[in-house]
């Protein structure tokens, strides 16, 4: 079981909402989210507690509504869940989403511990616009924006980076620590029109790192990007929030639910200055190019069957300066959501 996440959500009065969501799938139970939100107006909310950092685009999609089984390469460079205070809202007749957050701070792709590991915090922000959201034309489903984080991390362990097939593509030497400024920025966009959807995202993560044995320091910049296309074969509308089948699977009625085809290409690029001082070129790739093809079957609003084929190509990562062999993986998932 990859995820077992019961959630408790509620509304107190007209302005307060809350959510608590643990995950029982790991070896030890993890509290993924626990937050309260006070709504002063549509344009101004205050959220306090633990939830997703606002930095990513694909990251903010619920796991139940992802187009693919695993998230792409920009997402692994951006923070996951974090604890702090988020100010957010929708303004200009819901054409602009904004978020300004003060968070504990965490390594790339990771979730922060329950308390800050040092006295530093991270500032995160996001602006995302839907300029034609109130129209009825082809651009109604267009959205684009930018997000980012900035903060300091002292003597923290940096994250290893995995492929979309969940195998290690890049790992730091054991004596490397984050020690200084961590800055991330992510331009992002999507467009949905009828049964077709297109999403593009780029992320750059700039890290101050140090070797604790030699005290050698450097500022390294890692990048990731992805573009993916989705097409609902049965004609339902594609959307950022997932597909809702027009009819449920039923043998007696001769209905099959909804089918969606998804195609993705993306890359992870590691700063060349990371080698060999901070990472071994014989064990870690400097670039990964990945392709994913997926088929999603929505039997109803609660039941989804997914199949993905991932193909990843590497630059470096093998002894003698050779390229690591291509990685091919077939994933399937049965997802129940209720």
ZAMARGU-4260 file (C-alpha; in steps of 0.2 Angstrom, whole numbers, plus 5000, padded with zeros to 4 digits):
<rodrens>
0) 5000/5000/5000 | 5008/5016/4994 | 4996/5028/5003 | 4983/5025/5016 | 4977/5043/5021
5) 4961/5045/5030 | 4957/5064/5033 | 4946/5073/5045 | 4939/5090/5038 | 4927/5102/5045
10) 4919/5119/5045 | 4917/5129/5061 | 4905/5143/5059 | 4906/5152/5042 | 4924/5157/5042
15) 4935/5143/5050 | 4940/5126/5041 | 4952/5113/5047 | 4960/5097/5041 | 4970/5083/5049
20) 4977/5069/5038 | 4989/5056/5043 | 4997/5042/5032 | 4997/5024/5039 | 5006/5017/5024
25) 5024/5021/5030 | 5033/5010/5043 | 5028/5023/5056 | 5013/5034/5055 | 5016/5051/5048
30) 5006/5066/5051 | 5005/5074/5033 | 4993/5088/5036 | 4986/5097/5051 | 4980/5115/5049
35) 4966/5128/5052 | 4961/5141/5040 | 4952/5158/5044 | 4943/5166/5030 | 4942/5185/5031
40) 4936/5186/5013 | 4939/5177/4996 | 4954/5188/4994 | 4962/5186/5011 | 4964/5170/5021
45) 4976/5165/5035 | 4981/5147/5036 | 4991/5140/5051 | 4999/5123/5053 | 5006/5110/5042
50) 5001/5108/5023 | 5009/5109/5006 | 5021/5123/5002 | 5014/5134/4988 | 5030/5133/4978
55) 5025/5120/4965 | 5011/5118/4952 | 5010/5099/4950 | 5014/5098/4969 | 4997/5106/4973
60) 4987/5093/4963 | 4980/5081/4975 | 4988/5064/4973 | 4970/5057/4969 | 4969/5068/4954
65) 4987/5066/4946 | 4989/5063/4928 | 5003/5051/4932 | 5007/5039/4946 | 5023/5049/4951
70) 5026/5067/4950 | 5039/5074/4938 | 5056/5082/4939 | 5052/5100/4943 | 5043/5094/4959
75) 5058/5085/4966 | 5067/5101/4967 | 5053/5110/4976 | 5048/5108/4994 | 5033/5096/4999
80) 5024/5099/5015 | 5029/5112/5028 | 5024/5120/5044 | 5020/5138/5047 | 5008/5152/5042
85) 5001/5155/5025 | 4992/5171/5019 | 4982/5168/5003 | 4967/5172/4993 | 4959/5175/4976
90) 4957/5193/4970 | 4951/5202/4955 | 4936/5192/4953 | 4946/5176/4956 | 4958/5180/4941
95) 4973/5180/4953 | 4978/5167/4966 | 4991/5174/4978 | 5001/5166/4993 | 5014/5173/5005
100) 5020/5160/5018 | 5033/5159/5032 | 5038/5141/5034 | 5051/5130/5044 | 5060/5127/5027
105) 5065/5110/5021 | 5077/5102/5008 | 5072/5099/4990 | 5057/5088/4988 | 5056/5084/5006
110) 5044/5088/5020 | 5049/5098/5035 | 5050/5089/5052 | 5037/5094/5065 | 5048/5108/5071
115) 5062/5119/5063 | 5079/5110/5064 | 5087/5127/5067 | 5083/5145/5070 | 5080/5149/5051
120) 5064/5150/5042 | 5059/5150/5024 | 5049/5163/5014 | 5038/5156/5000 | 5026/5164/4988
125) 5016/5161/4973 | 5006/5172/4960 | 4995/5162/4948 | 4983/5170/4936 | 4968/5164/4927
130) 4965/5179/4916 | 4950/5172/4906 | 4942/5161/4920 | 4925/5171/4919 | 4924/5169/4900
135) 4917/5155/4889 | 4930/5155/4876 | 4944/5143/4872 | 4956/5152/4885 | 4945/5150/4900
140) 4956/5135/4906 | 4972/5145/4904 | 4982/5148/4919 | 5000/5154/4922 | 5011/5161/4936
145) 5027/5159/4946 | 5032/5153/4963 | 5047/5153/4974 | 5056/5151/4990 | 5071/5158/4999
150) 5078/5154/5016 | 5094/5148/5025 | 5098/5130/5031 | 5112/5126/5043 | 5120/5109/5043
155) 5105/5101/5035 | 5106/5085/5024 | 5102/5088/5006 | 5090/5077/4997 | 5095/5064/4984
160) 5085/5065/4968 | 5075/5050/4961 | 5069/5046/4944 | 5050/5045/4940 | 5053/5026/4942
165) 5058/5030/4960 | 5076/5024/4958 | 5090/5035/4964 | 5097/5046/4950 | 5108/5057/4960
170) 5115/5057/4978 | 5127/5068/4987 | 5143/5062/4996 | 5140/5058/5014 | 5150/5073/5020
175) 5140/5086/5011 | 5128/5098/5020 | 5117/5112/5016 | 5125/5127/5024 | 5118/5144/5019
180) 5105/5151/5007 | 5093/5140/4997 | 5083/5149/4983 | 5070/5141/4972 | 5060/5148/4958
185) 5047/5140/4947 | 5038/5147/4932 | 5022/5137/4928 | 5007/5136/4917 | 4993/5125/4911
190) 4979/5126/4898 | 4963/5115/4898 | 4951/5115/4884 | 4937/5102/4882 | 4945/5084/4883
195) 4963/5091/4881 | 4975/5097/4894 | 4993/5104/4893 | 5004/5107/4908 | 5022/5115/4908
200) 5033/5118/4923 | 5051/5123/4926 | 5060/5123/4943 | 5078/5129/4948 | 5085/5126/4965
205) 5101/5135/4970 | 5110/5128/4985 | 5124/5133/4996 | 5133/5117/5001 | 5149/5113/5011
210) 5160/5097/5014 | 5161/5095/5032 | 5178/5086/5030 | 5187/5099/5019 | 5176/5114/5022
215) 5175/5116/5003 | 5160/5127/4998 | 5151/5131/4983 | 5134/5137/4976 | 5126/5124/4965
220) 5111/5126/4953 | 5100/5111/4949 | 5086/5112/4936 | 5071/5102/4931 | 5057/5104/4918
225) 5042/5094/4912 | 5029/5096/4899 | 5014/5084/4898 | 4998/5082/4888 | 4982/5073/4893
230) 4968/5068/4882 | 4951/5061/4889 | 4947/5048/4876 | 4929/5047/4881 | 4926/5066/4879
235) 4924/5072/4897 | 4932/5089/4901 | 4951/5088/4906 | 4955/5099/4921 | 4969/5103/4933
240) 4958/5095/4947 | 4956/5078/4938 | 4943/5070/4927 | 4925/5067/4932 | 4917/5052/4922
245) 4900/5057/4913 | 4894/5039/4917 | 4900/5026/4929 | 4907/5009/4924 | 4892/4997/4923
250) 4891/4980/4913 | 4872/4980/4914 | 4871/4997/4907 | 4885/4995/4895 | 4895/5010/4901
255) 4913/5010/4905 | 4917/5026/4914 | 4931/5038/4907 | 4948/5034/4899 | 4962/5047/4899
260) 4979/5046/4889 | 4994/5055/4897 | 5011/5058/4889 | 5025/5067/4897 | 5043/5072/4894
265) 5055/5080/4907 | 5073/5082/4912 | 5083/5084/4928 | 5100/5093/4926 | 5113/5093/4940
270) 5126/5107/4941 | 5142/5101/4933 | 5152/5109/4948 | 5144/5096/4960 | 5156/5083/4953
275) 5167/5076/4960 | 5169/5086/4975 | 5151/5085/4981 | 5145/5069/4972 | 5153/5054/4963
280) 5152/5054/4944 | 5153/5036/4945 | 5137/5034/4955 | 5126/5050/4951 | 5120/5056/4934
285) 5122/5074/4929 | 5107/5073/4918 | 5091/5063/4917 | 5079/5064/4902 | 5063/5055/4905
290) 5047/5050/4895 | 5031/5043/4902 | 5016/5036/4894 | 5000/5033/4904 | 4982/5027/4903
295) 4970/5031/4917 | 4953/5022/4918 | 4940/5031/4929 | 4927/5018/4933 | 4918/5031/4944
300) 4922/5046/4955 | 4929/5035/4968 | 4939/5021/4959 | 4953/5023/4947 | 4965/5011/4938
305) 4982/5018/4931 | 4996/5011/4921 | 5012/5020/4917 | 5027/5016/4907 | 5043/5026/4911
310) 5059/5027/4901 | 5073/5037/4908 | 5090/5040/4899 | 5105/5046/4909 | 5121/5056/4906
315) 5135/5050/4917 | 5131/5039/4933 | 5142/5024/4929 | 5161/5020/4932 | 5174/5027/4920
320) 5163/5042/4915 | 5151/5030/4906 | 5132/5033/4905 | 5121/5023/4916 | 5110/5011/4907
325) 5093/5017/4902 | 5079/5013/4915 | 5062/5006/4910 | 5048/5003/4922 | 5030/4998/4921
330) 5019/5004/4935 | 5001/5000/4939 | 4990/5007/4953 | 4973/5004/4959 | 4966/5019/4968
335) 4951/5020/4980 | 4945/5037/4986 | 4930/5040/4996
</rodrens>
